[in-house]
Amino acid sequence: MSATEPMARSDSMRGDGSSRCGLLVVDKPAGVTSHDVVDRVRRRLRVRSAGHLGTLDPAASGLLLIAIGAATRCATVWQGGTKTYEGTARLGVVTSSQDLTGEILERHDVEVSESAVREASRAFVGETEQVPPMVSALKVRGQRLYRLALRGIEIERAPRRIRVEEWEWTGFDLPAARFRVRCAAGTYVRTLVHDLGRRLGCGAALQSLRRIRSEPFGLERAVTLRDLDDRSPDEVWERAGIDLDRALSVLPSAILDEEGARRIGFGAAAGVERVVAESSDPPIAPDAGPRSIAIRGPDGRLLALGEVRPDDADPTRLVAHPRTVFPWAVREGRP
């Protein structure tokens, strides 16, 4: 190779010096923050880049996906999946945080029936609007709401569209009622419970919550914090790690030829040879979004995330436009 020829970086360069790159499935216990879990994973697996996909409140437990290495640059790919939770609602109380960790603001007698609870919850199934709680990680005008709440500040929050696919009640021991809810990303379950209590007229707060799925991922192969402490990094990754290539199989793939793969390494657009998708749905929609497709070389090797658009000169031809080029695919020098 001459000194002026562009050079592809080694596959071993994952962006943080680690050979582990992808998602780690963790079963978070109640009583620790999502950030605490990320710190523990970073130390135990000896990786520099890590971040969680979707905050779980400290009092909540269950599925927490940790992106590692170059996967941290792909977070939006997995954050929009439908979530499934199991929880317990406590009727008869209204709290400052909408769960039992907050200050109790009101107490009411609970004189509602199981059938009344089931009937009231039906109003929340489908598309509705929800005002985010003050005790949440949501940013408003650049500030986390929970930080404002800690200072005793409450600000107006605009309602947001949410979707609840299913709200099932699994047991009653009033004033406690157990449930399972399946909802779109961005839905606050504590607020669902709070709003249900308001509809029933007796108030309600979230007593416990556990996330069991974030499509397409579940708890089947998750590790606990004890596993992180007791097992070697290799054992942890073998049990609960999902390598980046497999984690991105949720996206359709744009397959390029050798010249296209070379161009992608420089961040340039390249013609698509064919599109491959595991789903039986239409494999791709042009202009679906900046990280809507995995871009791969002729051998299937993952190169980048991006989008496809029709070629301006020939609308029947698709062109891949990279938005995130992975470190091992980056080429140095000039195209």
Secondary structure, DSSP 8 states (H G I E B T S, - for coil): --TTS-EE--TT--SSS-S--EEEEEEE-TTS-HHHHHHHHHHHHT-S-EEESS---TT-EEEEEEEEGGGGGGHHHHHTS-EEEEEEEEETEEESSSBTTS-EEEE------HHHHHHHHGGGSEEEEE---SSSS-EETTEEHHHHHHTT-------EEEEEEEEEEEEEETTEEEEEEEE-TT--HHHHHHHHHHHHTS-EEEEEEEEEEETTEESTT-B-HHHHHHS-HHHHHHHHEEEHHHHGGGS-EEE--HHHHHHHHTT--EE-SEEE-SSSS-S--TT--TTSEEEE-TT--EEEEEEEEE-SS-TTSEEEEEEEE-GGG-EES--
